[in-house]
């Protein structure tokens, strides 16, 4: 009986959040370590489908770094990274396109369908949704791009048709016949602003921003824009967390009310954050 009552309480707690977010758009970036467990992947997709079924519009932006490395290994090519970004020569760019657009995106769409949802796989090249130029960098990164234009029309059409858009972050180049590999966090941030999202959620393999990286109990649940610079100067925001926080700050400055960094390895982390009083991870506002 107690378990039944607890379940009823959970549903009751979720109701006001469902009402608040009904008809609103959430952009979820899913990738990296959070994608490596098949069981967790199915749970994440089930949560995405649940949100869609209760009237919350979900845009799923994905990465696929480990899968790209796996394909490169099969063709005898060693992955190379410069400052945390993948060096992308022409051969690597072909592998990126094959994996992100042809494999990962379709697998996620299939999982959504198996869970009772409807998904539509899109890449940044469809409808010239994402347009980029070569990334300005001290070191040459090959076909790594920075976005110069975002057109959310394909996403809006998919949502209007009742589909969950799945976006792989390969962009058209401004130059004729070129394409670029785009950092998925950056693409998700630009898309969140473009579609007027209520929230951006970055699913990662860390809990959020801790005051002490060695102690997860020091997690900072909320960070205001005015606090970001001070936390970065003090070294609390450091390493790979810096670009994630910068993406979150960018979307908030662009008009998205909230951005969240969540641990995608925690079962149902999206639902805990969106549909409960408890919350999880770090929210930037």
Protein Blocks (a to p, Z undefined) as FASTA:
>chain_A
ZZmmmmmmmmmmmmmmmmmmgoiacddddehjllmpmklmmmmmmmmmmmmmnopacddd
ddhklmmmmmmmmnopacddeehiacddfklmmmmmmmmmmmmmmmmmmmmmmnopacdd
ddfkggplaacdddddfbdghjadcdfbdcfklmmmmmmnopacddddddcdfbghiacd
ddfklmmmmmmmmnopabdcdddfbfbjcfblklmklpcfbdcfklmmmmmmnomagcjl
lmmmmmmmmmmmnopabacdddfkbghklmmmmmcckogajddZZ
